[in-house]
Amino acid sequence: MSDTAPRKARFQGVDRVVLRVPNVDAAAKYYDEVLGLTIDRRQPRAAALKFAEGGPELILHDDRNHSDLEVVISVADVRALREKADYLQLTFLTQPSPSPSGHGWRATIRDPFGNIWTIADKGGQPSAQPGPETGGLFGEAETEAEPNQDREKLIEVYTQIGRTADDLPYTPHFERLYSVYTRFLVEPLPDRNAVWIQLLRLRKAGKLPKLGVAASRPPKIDRADRDKLRDLLGDDIGKRDRLPYTTRCDEIVAEFNKNFARAWSPHVVWRLIATLAK
């Protein structure tokens, strides 16, 4: 690739290396006392350490919603790189967005060789220095993560199962997803409803892959039975997506099946519930 413009460093240096660890206190002590780094500052779920000879910071954290390893590269202007993305052969996996810390812009990119980087600049109007109230050591807002989940692993297992989300509740496929996924978590394990809610949130955020149409179809029922199901739901129709694997859902299934000589399975009743307009 040739460039008629003067050669200019687009990647200016490594700003920080972000590393996930099982225990921040133990890891910070190890890197400080054994490997010779110095703890610079702390937050409840993260620690920033400096190397003896300077250079980028090492950020330790225990947040399962962040990647195991992230390398943050300093650039002059994230938005300017976005405008030259095609020429630079860079794919922007996330669009430039203001850093919640109030210092500049950031984005996630992929280079032509498949390597993923986080890029950040110092542009824009600086705010107060990040701290427990204004920002995180990650260069992001400090948020309280949901306990005991691993979004990347759940997406991976969901993709392997290969069944659309609405077609999962009360099936052997969901049981397999739950069993495989929770092997990667620590006690106390989330229950089935909690894992289902995690899937819903990933879908709402557009993180779940498109798996095509559902493998099963809800049965056809007459208008009277559909109205009966709607009446059973009552105010819960507005939050029906959250019903699977709750006592409330069990009650609805049992009451609805009183209308039929042969009971519908919980999966079938759920598929009928999912078709009702809110």
BAROTOR-165734 format. One record per residue: y negated, x negated, z of N, C-alpha, C in turn; residue number from 1; residue in three letters. Coordinates in pm, whole numbers. Atoms other than C-alpha are relative to their C-alpha. Last residue first. Example, Ala and Ser with C-alpha at 12.3 -4.5 7.8 and 13.67 -1.06 7.14 Angstrom:
      ny      nx      nz     cay     cax     caz      cy      cx      cz  num  residu
     119      82      -6     106   -1367     714    -109      77      73    2     SER
     119     -89       0     450   -1230     780    -120     -90       0    1     ALA
//
This chain:
      ny      nx      nz     cay     cax     caz      cy      cx      cz  num  residu
      67       2    -130     644    4869    2395    -109     107       5  278     LYS
     140      39       8     862    4963    2099     -62       6     139  277     ALA
      96    -102     -37    1234    4974    2168    -142     -53      -9  276     LEU
      52     -69     120    1453    4737    1969    -107     101      34  275     THR
      87      91      76    1505    4491    2259     -60      66    -123  274     ALA
     128      13     -70    1640    4772    2478     -98     -82     -82  273     ILE
      71    -127      19    1910    4844    2220    -138      -4      67  272     LEU
      45       0     139    2011    4475    2210     -73     130     -32  271     ARG
     116      88      13    2021    4478    2591     -54       1    -142  270     TRP
     114     -71     -58    2248    4782    2588    -125     -85      -8  269     VAL
      38    -106      93    2481    4601    2347    -121      77      54  268     VAL
      63      60     118    2485    4286    2560     -49     107     -96  267     HIS
     139      39     -30    2547    4484    2880     -71     -62    -119  266     PRO
       9     127     -73    2857    4634    2714    -145     -30      34  265     SER
      48     111      80    2848    5001    2615      -4    -126      87  264     TRP
     119      74     -40    3062    5237    2821     -34    -109    -101  263     ALA
     -39     141       2    3303    5476    2653    -125     -84      24  262     ARG
    -137       3     -48    3259    5844    2739      51    -144       8  261     ALA
    -103      27     101    2886    5802    2705     138      -4      63  260     PHE
      11     -95     111    2580    5936    2888     116      -9     -99  259     ASN
     -48    -130     -48    2670    5766    3216      -4     105    -110  258     LYS
    -139     -22      41    2632    5440    3025      59     130      53  257     ASN
      -4     -39     141    2254    5458    3058     141      34     -43  256     PHE
      51    -136      13    2273    5457    3438       8      49    -144  255     GLU
     -92     -92     -65    2500    5150    3453     -45     145     -18  254     ALA
    -125      -6      78    2297    4956    3196      94     104      60  253     VAL
      28     -72     124    1967    5041    3368     126      16     -83  252     ILE
      17    -141     -33    2100    4936    3709     -23      84    -125  251     GLU
    -134     -54     -33    2229    4604    3575      -8     149      29  250     ASP
     -70     -19     128    1888    4540    3415     139      58      24  249     CYS
      61    -113      68    1717    4596    3750      69      29    -133  248     ARG
     -60    -120     -58    1959    4360    3922     -53     125     -69  247     THR
      64     -48    -122    1840    4088    3685      75     123      51  246     THR
     -52      69    -118    2033    3885    3429     -82      30     125  245     TYR
    -138      50      -6    1832    4008    3131      30     -80     126  244     PRO
    -103     -75     -73    1507    4192    3221     137     -66       9  243     LEU
     -36      75    -119    1233    3944    3122     116      63      77  242     ARG
     -57     128      39    1197    4070    2765      51     -80     119  241     ASP
    -143     -12      28    1153    4424    2899      63    -135     -32  240     ARG
     -51     134     -34     815    4345    3053     151      -6     -24  239     LYS
     101     101      32     617    4635    2908      42    -142      31  238     GLY
      -3      22     145     927    4854    2903    -102    -106     -40  237     ILE
     -60     129      34     951    4801    3279       5     -25    -150  236     ASP
     105     102      11     705    5086    3337      55    -136     -40  235     ASP
     125     -33     -66     982    5336    3263    -106    -108     -24  234     GLY
      80     121     -11    1299    5162    3151    -131      27      73  233     LEU
     -60      85    -103    1517    5462    3225     -82    -127      22  232     LEU
      34     -57    -129    1281    5685    3026      56     -85     114  231     ASP
     143      27     -22    1309    5455    2723     -43      53     138  230     ARG
      11     141     -34    1687    5464    2751    -145     -37      29  229     LEU
     -57      17    -134    1683    5844    2759     -14    -145      46  228     LYS
     102     -46     -94    1449    5852    2459      48     -15     144  227     ASP
     106     100       1    1698    5637    2266    -113      39      97  226     ARG
     -47     114     -79    1980    5866    2373    -105    -111       4  225     ASP
      -5     -41    -140    1789    6173    2251      44    -116      88  224     ALA
     134       4     -59    1694    6002    1923       2      34     149  223     ARG
      89    -109      39    2051    5930    1828    -129      -6      80  222     ASP
     -12    -109     -96    2214    5591    1859     -99     108     -38  221     ILE
      90    -112      25    2278    5327    1594      29     109     104  220     LYS
     -60    -119      61    2440    5013    1727    -105     108     -24  219     PRO
     -16    -108     -97    2240    4695    1783      60     123     -67  218     PRO
     100    -104      20    2314    4423    1528      18     107     107  217     ARG
     -44    -136     -29    2496    4097    1593    -115      97     -22  216     SER
    -138     -16      46    2453    3751    1441      51     141      23  215     ALA
     -98     -11    -108    2076    3764    1475     139      25     -56  214     ALA
     -13    -133     -59    1878    3654    1172     106       0     108  213     VAL
     -37    -109      89    1780    3295    1099      11     131      73  212     GLY
    -145       1      23    1792    3008    1347      45     115     -89  211     LEU
     -37    -125      63    1422    2918    1356     149      -5     -36  210     LYS
     -21       2     146    1378    2630    1597      38     138     -52  209     PRO
    -140     -21      38    1239    2697    1946      14      -1    -152  208     LEU
     -79     123     -12     905    2535    2033     146      17     -43  207     LYS
     -39      46     133     672    2809    1909      85    -124       0  206     GLY
      78     120      33     504    2844    2250      35     -55    -138  205     ALA
     140     -40       7     635    3201    2280     -88    -116     -41  204     LYS
      17     -77     123     984    3073    2199    -145      42     -19  203     ARG
      -8      93     111     963    2805    2466     -20      72    -133  202     LEU
     125      75       2     842    3061    2717      -1    -102    -114  201     ARG
     109     -87      46    1127    3297    2634    -130     -77     -13  200     LEU
     -15     -18     145    1384    3017    2665    -114      86     -56  199     LEU
      38     128      61    1253    2926    3011      10       9    -152  198     GLN
     147       2       1    1274    3295    3106     -50    -130     -61  197     ILE
      44     -92     106    1643    3294    3005    -153       1     -11  196     TRP
     -22      71     126    1702    2985    3219     -43      87    -117  195     VAL
      99     108       8    1542    3161    3517      13     -78    -130  194     ALA
     129     -59      37    1747    3477    3451    -107    -107     -15  193     ASN
      -1     -34     142    2067    3273    3448    -132      63     -44  192     ARG
     -98    -102      35    1999    3108    3783     -14      38    -147  191     ASP
      62    -129      31    1818    2776    3819     109     102     -32  190     PRO
       5     -36     142    2025    2500    3980     -73     133     -20  189     LEU
     -71    -125      28    1941    2379    4332     -18      40    -147  188     PRO
      -1    -114     -90    2050    2111    4268    -139      21      62  187     GLU
     -42      30    -136    1985    1871    3982      -4     127      83  186     VAL
      98     -27    -104    1973    1943    3612      57     -35     137  185     LEU
     101     105       4    2164    1793    3318    -106      18     110  184     PHE
     -64     127     -36    2479    1995    3381    -102    -112      10  183     ARG
      18      26    -143    2251    2302    3381      75    -125      47  182     THR
     137      36     -36    2222    2289    3002     -11     -39     147  181     TYR
      32     133      53    2594    2280    2925    -136     -45      48  180     VAL
     -88     101     -58    2686    2571    3154     -38    -140     -45  179     SER
      33      18    -141    2386    2786    3063      82    -112      62  178     TYR
     132      64      -9    2433    2735    2690     -35     -30     145  177     LEU
     -17     139      40    2806    2811    2721    -132     -76       9  176     ARG
     -71      66    -109    2736    3125    2920      23    -148     -33  175     GLU
      97      31    -105    2474    3222    2662      69     -72     116  174     PHE
      89     105      51    2729    3188    2383    -104     -38     105  173     HIS
     -59     131     -31    2988    3383    2585     -88    -115     -47  172     PRO
    -102      41      96    2746    3677    2558      64    -130      47  171     THR
    -128     -65     -30    2539    3868    2813     105     -28    -108  170     TYR
     -34     -53    -132    2203    3757    2671     133      74       5  169     PRO
     -74      80     -98    2217    3552    2348      40      72     128  168     LEU
    -143     -28      16    2121    3773    2051      85     -72     104  167     ASP
     -24    -140     -35    1751    3787    2147     148      37      -9  166     ASP
      21     -29    -142    1744    3405    2151      34     143      36  165     ALA
     138     -33     -30    1899    3345    1810     -15      49     143  164     THR
      12    -146      -5    2242    3182    1806    -142      36      42  163     ARG
      24     -58     132    2301    2823    1696      -8     151      -4  162     GLY
     -67    -129     -10    2462    2694    2017     -17      78    -130  161     ILE
    -144      21      16    2360    2342    1915      77     131       4  160     GLN
     -23      28     141    1997    2447    1868     149     -18     -28  159     THR
      21    -125      73    1991    2606    2214      29     -20    -149  158     TYR
    -121     -80     -21    2140    2287    2362     -10     133     -76  157     VAL
    -115      66      64    1867    2070    2208     126      85      12  156     GLU
      15     -19     144    1589    2313    2301     120     -59     -73  155     ILE
     -29    -140      27    1718    2319    2660     -13      30    -150  154     LEU
    -145     -19      -5    1733    1938    2667      36     145     -30  153     LYS
     -60      67     116    1372    1907    2551     150      21      -4  152     GLU
      24     -75     123    1255    2166    2800      67     -62    -121  151     ARG
      14     109      96    1415    2007    3104     -13      67    -137  150     ASP
     -25     -34     139    1389    2238    3403     -20    -124     -85  149     GLN
    -135      12      51    1407    2209    3778      20      56    -139  148     ASN
    -105      81     -61    1080    2332    3916     127       2     -84  147     PRO
    -103     -86     -51     806    2457    3685     112     -83      58  146     GLU
    -104     -38      93     547    2188    3652      95     101      65  145     ALA
    -124     -13     -75     236    2177    3865     108      51     -94  144     GLU
     -47    -136     -20     -42    2057    3647     129      -2      77  143     THR
    -107       5     -98    -250    1740    3640      43     143      30  142     GLU
      24     -74    -123    -451    1764    3324     120     -10      91  141     ALA
     -13    -143      19    -382    1490    3076     -32      68     131  140     GLU
     103     -33      98    -465    1122    3043       6     147     -33  139     GLY
     -58       3     133    -128    1062    3210    -108       9    -107  138     PHE
     -13     140      37    -294     974    3539      57     -15    -140  137     LEU
    -117      71     -45    -396    1335    3560      -1    -144     -41  136     GLY
     -90      43     105    -724    1518    3544     114     -80      56  135     GLY
      55      -7     136   -1010    1682    3726      95     -43    -107  134     THR
      60    -129      33    -889    1777    4076     -39      11    -146  133     GLU
     -86    -113     -28    -635    1504    4153     -60     134     -41  132     PRO
     -59      12    -133    -849    1245    3978      84     122      25  131     GLY
    -111     -88     -33    -998    1181    3641      53     -28     139  130     PRO
    -125      74       8   -1339    1010    3638     116      91      40  129     GLN
     -28      79    -118   -1616    1265    3590     133     -72     -17  128     ALA
      21     -79    -120   -1682    1374    3235      23     -89     121  127     SER
     -87      22    -115   -1729    1164    2927     -35      93     114  126     PRO
      81      13    -120   -1895    1321    2622      91     -20     120  125     GLN
      42    -122     -67   -1696    1259    2311     -79     -30     126  124     GLY
     118     -68      52   -1511     948    2205     -35     124      79  123     GLY
      91     -19    -113   -1276     738    2416    -125      75     -43  122     LYS
     127      73      10    -986     752    2176     -86      31     121  121     ASP
     110     -51     -81    -619     842    2205    -125     -82     -25  120     ALA
     124      75      24    -304     807    1997    -112      66      80  119     ILE
     117     -77     -44      43     914    2110    -122     -87     -24  118     THR
     102      62     -84     315     757    1901     -97     106      49  117     TRP
      98     -96     -51     640     867    1738     -93     -70      98  116     ILE
      43      30    -136     840     626    1520    -111      97      43  115     ASN
     -54     -94     -97    1006     785    1216     -40     -26     144  114     GLY
    -133      45     -39     957     493     979      62      87     109  113     PHE
     -96     -19     109     662     646     791     143     -38      37  112     PRO
      25      93     110     468     683    1121     108      14    -107  111     ASP
    -123      69      39     481     992    1341     -32     -90    -117  110     ARG
     -23      27     142     176    1121    1528     138     -62     -21  109     ILE
    -131      64      14      82    1281    1860      30     -14    -149  108     THR
     -92     -69      89    -285    1355    1921     132     -76       1  107     ALA
    -136      54       6    -570    1261    2156      83      82     -99  106     ARG
     -96     -85      71    -946    1301    2187     136     -67      -2  105     TRP
     -44      17     137   -1220    1162    2410     105      99     -47  104     GLY
      34     125      67   -1253    1140    2788      65      -1    -139  103     HIS
     141       1      36   -1269    1480    2962     -43    -125     -74  102     GLY
      70      85     -95    -938    1438    3148    -150      -6     -29  101     SER
      41     -76    -119    -816    1741    2956     -71     -85     105  100     PRO
     -80      36    -116    -820    1522    2645     -47      80     120   99     SER
      70      71    -107    -984    1710    2363      95     -33     114   98     PRO
      51     -94     -99    -742    1799    2083     -72     -79     109   97     SER
      90      58    -100    -639    1629    1761     -54     107      94   96     PRO
     135      19      51    -356    1825    1593     -88     -63     109   95     GLN
      95     -89     -68       1    1775    1707    -139     -30     -54   94     THR
     -89     -99     -61     286    1633    1497     -78      98      86   93     LEU
      52     -45    -129      29    1455    1280      90     112      53   92     PHE
     -20    -143     -19     226    1280    1008     -50      38     138   91     THR
     -25     -45    -136      91     936     912      17     152       0   90     LEU
    -142     -39      -8     118     783     567      38      38     143   89     GLN
     -63      88     -98    -224     614     607     148      28      20   88     LEU
      15     138      45    -351     773     287      72     -97      93   87     TYR
     -83      17     120    -212    1112     386      -5    -144     -49   86     ASP
    -142       0     -32    -351    1091     741      88     -26    -122   85     ALA
     -61      99      90    -702     988     638     152      -3      13   84     LYS
      53     -23     135    -875    1297     785      62     -94    -102   83     GLU
     -59    -123      51    -650    1275    1092     -47      26    -143   82     ARG
    -134      33      49    -753     913    1141      68     124     -58   81     LEU
      17      72     127   -1117    1025    1161     135     -40     -58   80     ALA
      29     -98     105   -1022    1283    1425     -21     -67    -136   79     ARG
    -121     -76      33    -853    1023    1645     -26      94    -116   78     VAL
      37    -140      19   -1154     789    1637     123      77     -47   77     ASP
     145     -21      -6   -1153     425    1745     -36     147      -4   76     ALA
      59       1     133    -785     407    1832    -148      27      14   75     VAL
     145     -20      12    -603     320    2153     -41      -7    -147   74     SER
      72     100      77    -225     365    2145    -149      34      -6   73     ILE
     130     -53      40     -32     560    2411     -81    -113     -63   72     VAL
      93     112      21     336     470    2436    -129      57     -56   71     VAL
     111     -28      91     547     750    2586     -89    -124      -7   70     GLU
      83     116      31     888     714    2749    -106      40    -101   69     LEU
     -45     115     -79    1111     970    2918     -93    -119     -17   68     ASP
    -105      82      57     911    1258    2771      36    -116      93   67     SER
      51     110      81     710    1502    2980     117     -87     -47   66     HIS
      61     -59     120     827    1841    3107     -63    -105     -90   65     ASN
    -103     -23     102    1068    1670    3348     -56      63    -126   64     ARG
      14    -133      58     772    1536    3547      99      19    -114   63     ASP
    -131     -63     -15     872    1237    3759       2     140     -59   62     ASP
       7    -142     -35     589     997    3675     141      57      12   61     HIS
    -129     -54     -42     519     625    3643     -17     147      37   60     LEU
      10    -125     -75     217     503    3446     141      48      28   59     ILE
    -131     -63      -6     211     138    3340     -14     123      89   58     LEU
     -53     -49    -126    -139      33    3244     145      45     -18   57     GLU
      -8    -145     -22    -211    -170    2935      50      33     140   56     PRO
     -67     -76     105    -317    -535    2943       8     148      34   55     GLY
      79    -102      68    -396    -741    3249      80      74    -105   54     GLY
      88      63      98    -219   -1064    3341     -79     102     -81   53     GLU
      67     117     -58     -61    -941    3665    -100     -63     -96   52     ALA
     -75     124      18      21    -600    3516     -83    -118      52   51     PHE
      59     101      87    -152    -293    3660      91    -122      -7   50     LYS
     -16     139     -41      19      13    3804     -61     -93    -103   49     LEU
      48      92     103     -68     384    3786       9    -142      55   48     ALA
      62     123     -50     137     625    3998     -40     -86    -118   47     ALA
      17     113      92     243     983    3935     -64    -118      71   46     ALA
    -120      12      84     359    1306    4099      -9    -118     -95   45     ARG
    -124     -48     -61     127    1338    4402     125     -26     -84   44     PRO
      12    -144      -8    -140    1110    4253     134      53      50   43     GLN
    -113     -92     -14    -171     739    4304     -46     144     -13   42     ARG
      38    -130     -54    -397     449    4213     121      93      -2   41     ARG
     145     -15      11    -381      78    4129     -49     132      59   40     ASP
      32    -143       1     -30     -21    4237    -152      16       3   39     ILE
      79     -43    -114       5    -387    4145     -31     148     -12   38     THR
     115     -81      37     278    -527    3921     -75      41     127   37     LEU
     131      64      -5     493    -815    4042    -116      77     -54   36     GLY
      38      47     134     844    -713    3938    -144     -48      -8   35     LEU
    -104      81      64     995    -689    4288     -48     -59    -133   34     VAL
     -51     106     -86     719    -564    4519     100     -94     -69   33     GLU
     103      72     -74     505    -358    4282      60    -122      72   32     ASP
      83      71      98     761    -247    4025    -108     -84      68   31     TYR
     -80     101      71    1007    -165    4304     -86     -80     -98   30     TYR
     -26     110     -95     751      12    4526      77    -112     -69   29     LYS
     126      72     -18     631     222    4232      19    -120      93   28     ALA
      25      79     120     991     313    4145    -129     -81      14   27     ALA
     -94     111       6    1076     421    4501     -28     -90    -120   26     ALA
      24      91    -113     762     632    4538      90    -123      -8   25     ASP
     121      78      23     790     784    4190     -23    -101     111   24     VAL
      72      -3    -126    1152     894    4224    -122     -90     -12   23     ASN
     -52    -104     -90    1365     986    3922     -82      16     127   22     PRO
     -93      59     -97    1145     790    3679      51     110      92   21     VAL
     -53     -97     -97     955     891    3365     105     -66      87   20     ARG
    -145       9     -23     759     612    3198      42     103     103   19     LEU
     -32    -105     -95     411     623    3043     152      10      10   18     VAL
    -141     -35      20     292     304    2876      37      98     110   17     VAL
     -87     -14    -116     -84     268    2855     141      33     -45   16     ARG
      84     -46    -110    -371     182    2622      82      11     129   15     ASP
     -76     -92     -84    -173     -28    2374     -87      36     120   14     VAL
     -75      60    -111    -414    -178    2125      77     105      76   13     GLY
      77     105     -65    -659    -115    1844      72     -68     116   12     GLN
     -61       6    -133    -438      77    1604     -66    -118      72   11     PHE
      -2    -141     -40    -672     145    1310      65      15     137   10     ARG
    -109     -35     -91    -760    -221    1275     -10     147      38    9     ALA
      49     -44    -130    -985    -256     971     118      41      87    8     LYS
    -111     -20     -92    -936    -437     642     -54      32     139    7     ARG
     -26     113     -88   -1242    -390     423     111      33      99    6     PRO
     100      14    -106   -1202    -101     177      32    -121      85    5     ALA
     116      69      56    -996    -151    -142    -110     -18     104    4     THR
     119     -63     -55    -675     -73      47    -120     -77     -52    3     ASP
     122      80       9    -336    -141    -102    -118      78      52    2     SER
     119     -85       0       0       0       0    -124     -88       0    1     MET
//
